[in-house]
Amino acid sequence: MSQPLRKLLALSAALFIAAPGHATDTDRALERHERAERSERHMQRLPLVIGHRGASGYLPEHTLESYALAIELGADYVEPDLVATKDGHLIARHEPNIVNTTDVADRPEFASRRRIAVVDGAPEEGFFASDFTLAEIKTLRAKQAFGERPQQFNGQLAIPTLQEVIALVKRKTLEKGRVIGIYPETKHPTYHQALGLPLEGRLLKVLTQAGWNHRHAPVFIQSFEQANLIALSKMTSVRLIQLIDANDVNPDGSLDFTAPFDRPYDWTASGKPELLSRTFGYLTTDAGLKEVASYAHGIGPWKRYIVSTVANPDGTGPGEAKLKLAEPTDLIDRAHAAGLKVHTWTFRNEQRRLAGDYAGNPINEYLQFYKLGIDGVFSDFTDTAVVAREMLKLERRMAAQQAD
């Protein structure tokens, strides 16, 4: 960071922290710095590291503490998934059903709110954010969603609003002297629309209040639904990312498109034969990529669209460890040719999540994707992603020295 920018940040810090919801001269200076950093990353072709739900490999996901830890570990962006409360506030939760990520099931005062709801055509039992006011949500505490991860912070960390996440990220930008961004996902837009709690306007209102509703803001908005993104493209110049899902991988490496992970749910809800004939896979065809490029900045495909796995008769170990890798596809190159960035997900350290070819070392997975030209990765373990990126930089530097 340049010395003038450091001085500007220092001089503006008090005002910036006192009024985190409004654009300041610091915001505008950070916008310029963000553009410079983005240009530098592009020249070096270094991928972004996105803290997936924060540092969710270590702390309960979607908490301020989890986001802060991801930033401490080197994340360029942190990802708040967004759902709406009964009174219309946007909170950071992975799903509308909060039964697995909060202590709500242990709260007798809310026992009567357990119910079955249909989310994207699939019935779920639990407790739903839209049945709670923000004040009630604030009485709940987060818990770790994965049993093999640290559990000692369960029941201690609060559920934040989007405004609180932005305020944290702005403070950390000042503290760290580097631009940090947010990568919100609009969760189940069609579901929220049917509840009378549409997400788009609420999200853009918060971004506008933060001074971040513009093309050069440190913000990406992502969604698995297409109509949601097309609507947003007409409402904002913030960069948009089309997420691309699948249900599973077949033994031969092809992708399985079993509902509800077969297609964007707005396609299913539309009832249109043309859309019902497609799966998420359409969005990775040349025609699909051209279509996405008309409204979005990039795609966010599940990593198995880029490097899939196949059955391995000799494989051993838990989960994916007994599988082997297929040859990489050309999706990254074709997306780049269509003018789209590619951010893929999700990278995790647990052995059951690593194909046998990686020899139990998550660094090997990152390096493969980095060398394939990926533009960004979502990681539960930010530090591992950052270490792998530093190794990539070192490899490149040594190769350049040897070439001289």
PEQUIPE-V768941 format. One record per run of one state. SS is the DSSP state (h for helix, s for strand, l for the rest). FROM is the first residue (numbers start at 1). LEN is the number of residues. If there is no record, write none. Layout:
# PEQUIPE-V768941
<<SS	FROM	LEN> <SS	FROM	LEN>>
This chain:
# PEQUIPE-V768941
<<l	1	2> <h	3	16> <l	19	6> <h	25	20> <l	45	3> <s	48	4> <l	52	12> <h	64	9> <l	73	4> <s	77	2> <l	79	2> <s	81	4> <l	85	5> <s	90	3> <l	93	4> <s	97	1> <l	98	4> <s	102	1> <l	103	1> <h	104	3> <l	107	1> <h	108	6> <l	114	1> <s	115	5> <l	120	2> <s	122	5> <l	127	1> <s	128	1> <h	129	3> <l	132	2> <h	134	4> <l	138	4> <s	142	1> <l	143	18> <s	161	1> <h	162	15> <l	177	4> <s	181	6> <l	187	2> <h	189	6> <l	195	5> <h	200	10> <l	210	9> <s	219	5> <l	224	2> <h	226	8> <l	234	5> <s	239	6> <l	245	3> <s	248	2> <l	250	5> <s	255	2> <l	257	8> <h	265	6> <l	271	2> <h	273	4> <l	277	3> <h	280	5> <l	285	1> <h	286	8> <l	294	4> <s	298	5> <h	303	3> <l	306	3> <s	309	3> <l	312	7> <h	319	4> <s	323	3> <l	326	5> <h	331	7> <l	338	3> <s	341	7> <l	348	3> <h	351	3> <l	354	2> <h	356	3> <l	359	3> <h	362	10> <l	372	4> <s	376	4> <l	380	2> <h	382	22> <l	404	1>>
